[in-house]
């Protein structure tokens, strides 16, 4: 089933985003596809495997390489400025270790975008991913956490994690004209984002990007306003939301495979338990 005029919106959250990997595998198992998909940060990484219809891949790439030096390494951060090696995540894994099916993604019929934050303007940008190895730079930029990654240069401009400027791009999707939308969140209902405790470090490191600092300082306000918009859309029957029933007990950087599997399974079964409601939402 390809839902017309529909969008799948996937929030990030570091390795907490493995909840979304469970959601998309359940969607694939039930042949539920969208005409549009947009992912942010870790959500963009998982969305890649959904668009290429590679069931199980989003989970596998989240847990199979935890022991690799470049997969979350303080020494790598100190030496190279990247806690997660971009070469490992966006080259070796998709092109050598767990092959990404670029052709299937191109042929899927789903338009795929990600969210990146322009460090100069502090604003979100929404590039369309054309499913070539070169386009992995957009996924890399969307997932480049401030303080934990180098800025990514695209056409000479510096970019960082898309979640800085637009963590859950539901308003963007709505403005694009999509009306049958599913938002996959990685925080439970009632969650309220607080001002980042890392803001003093952000101010020191990114002095050359005052608009980026401003975006980071306002991020919690924008995020909480987005949650209010989501609640209204959900109450009005214009948005279907899948979120964890309770807080996910893993950090942004997690090495415990058992915890990761539990979070993945909670995403899968949360979706499975509501699959008939979801189908009805898209068929009405």
N, C-alpha and C positions, 0 to 999 in steps of 0.2 A: 504494500500500500504506500503510494507516494502522495502525501497530503499536499494538495495544491495551496498556494499562497500561504505557506507555512514556514516557520523557522524554529530551529533547535538552538537554544542559547545555553552555553555551558560556562559556568563560573570557574575561576581558578581556585587557588588555595594551597599551592605546593603539593606535597604528597597526600594531603587531605583530599585532594581532587580525585583520588582513586575511587572515591564514592561514585563519581561520574562515569568511571570505566565500567562499573557494574550496571549503571543505568543504560549506557549505550549498548552493552552486550544483550540486555534484555530487549531493547528496541530491535536489535538485529535479529534476535531469535523469533521475534513476532512480526518480522518484515514490515516494520514501521519506518518510513523514510520521509525526509523533508525536502522541500524545494530549496531551502536555504539553511545554512548552519553557520553559527558564529561562536568562536571560542576565545577565551581570555586566559593568558598565561598557561598554567597546567591544563586548563580546559581546552585550549587550542591544541595542545599535544594530543589529548585524548580524542578530540574531534577529528583529527587526521585519520585515525583508524576507523572511526565511524563512517566517514565519507568514502573511504576505500572498501568498506564492508568487510574488514578483516576482524572477525569476531575473536575475542580473546587477546588480540595484540596489545591493546591499551593497558591491560593488566600485566601482560608478560614484560613489556618494556619498563614497567614501573617496579618490578621486583627481581627480574633476572640479572640485573647488573649492579645491585647494591654493593657488591664486594669489589667492583672495579674502582681503581684509585680516582678516576675522574668523575665518579658518580657521588658527589657530595664529599669533598675533601678540603679540610682546612688548610693543608699544605698547598693545594692547588690555588686556593683563594689568595694565600700570601704570595705565592710565586707568580701567578698569572692574572690575578684579579677576578677569577671565576671560580665559584664554589662548585658549580657543575660544568664540566668540560664541554664547550659547544661542539668541538670536533667529535666527541663521543656521542652526544645526544642527537646532533643534527646531521651527522655524516656517517660515522661508523655503524651506529645502530640501524638507521633506516636503509643504508646502502650495502651493509656487509653482514651484520649480525642477525637482524630480524627485518627482512626486506620489506620495504614499503611498496605497495602496489600502486604506483603513480597512474598507470593506465586505467585501473579500475576506478580510481578517484575521478579521473577526467570523464569517464563514461557513466558516472553515477547519476548524473542529472541534478546533482545538488550543488548550488553555488556556495562556496566556502569563503568566509572572511574571518580575519582575526582583528584584534585590537592592539595597537601599539601607542605608546605615549611619546610625543615629540618633546625632547628635553628643552628645546629653546622656547617653544610656545606654551608648554605644559598642557597641551590639548591632546585629545584622543584622535587617532587616525584609524581608518578601517580598510586596510588593503585587501583586495581579493587575491586569494591564493590560486595560482594557475597549475599547481601540481607538477612542478619540476623540481629537481634537486636544488636548483638555485633559489626557489621560492621558500625553502626552509629558513631563509634569513628572517622572514616575517614571523615564523613560529619562534625562532630564537629570540628576536626582539621582544615579542609579546611575553616571553617567559624570563626575561632578564631582570631579576629582582634588584632593586636599588641596594647598594652596599655589598651585595653578594655576586654581582656580575659587572663586567665592563659594559659601557654603552655600546650599542650596535649602530654602525654607520650604514645608512641607506641613502643613496644618492647624495652623499656628503653630509647628511644631517644625523645627529645623534638621537637614539631612541632607547627607551627602557620599557619595563613591564607595562602591559596595557591596563592592568588593574589599578594603576596609579590614577588614571584619568577617567576610566569607565569600567568598573569591576563587573557590572552585570548590564550589558548593553540592550536592555529591553526597550528603552525609549528610542534608541537608534533604530532598532528593528521595526518598531511601530511606525516611526516616521518614514521608513522605507516602504511601508504599505503592506507588510505581512500581518495577517490577522488571526491565523491559526497557529499559535506559538506555544512551545514547551520550554520553560526555563528550568534548568537543572542547577540548584544551589548546593553549596557545600556547608552551609550553616543551618541549624534548626530554626523553626519558627520562633519569633521573639528575640532573636539575636540582635544586639545593638553594637555597632563598631565604635570603638573608642579612639581618641587621638593617639597617633603612633608614638610609642615611647622612644623610638629611634630618631625622632625629629631633630634633636640636637646634633646627632651624627650626620644626618642628612644635610643639615645646614652647613656643617663644616666641609663635607666632601664635595657638595655640588654648588659651591659659591658662584660658579660661572653660569649657573642656570637658575636664576631667581624665580622664573615662572614654574619650573619643576618643583622647587621648594614650596611655592604657594599651593600647587596642586596636592603635594603630600600633606601640607598642613590642613587642607580642606577635604581631604579624602574621606574622612569618617562622616562628615556632614553630607557630602554627595552620596555616599553609599547608603546612609540611613534614609535619605530622601528617595533613593531608588527603591528601597524596600517598601516604603509607603506606596509608591506607584505600583509596585508589584502586587501588594495586598489589594489595592483598589481594582486592578485589572483582574485579579483572581476572583474577587467577590462579584464582579460584574460578568463573570463567565467568559472573559476575553483572553484569559491566559491560564494555561495548565502549569502547575508548579510541582516539581518533585524535589524534596529536600530531606535531609536526615531527620529521623524522628527525635533524636537526641544528639548532643555534641559528639563529634567524632574524636575519639581518644588517640589522636596521633598529631604530631607537630608538622610544621611545614617541611621539615627535614627529618625523615623517619627511616630507621634501618630495621625495625622489627617486622619481619615478614608476616607473623601471625596477626599483628594489629592491622597491617595493610590488607590482608586477606579478609579480615572481619569487616573492614570499611567497604571493600569491594562488594562483598556479599550483601551488606546492608543496602547498598545502592541497587543491586540486582533484585532483591526481594521486595524492596519498597516499590520498585517499578512493577514487578510481577503482580503484586497484590492490587495494583490500581490499573492494570493494563486494559481491562474492559471499560473502565471510566475514561481512560485516555482515548481509546478507539471511538467511544461515543462522542467525545469532545470534538474529534476531527471529522466525524461523520454527520454531525448535526447541521 
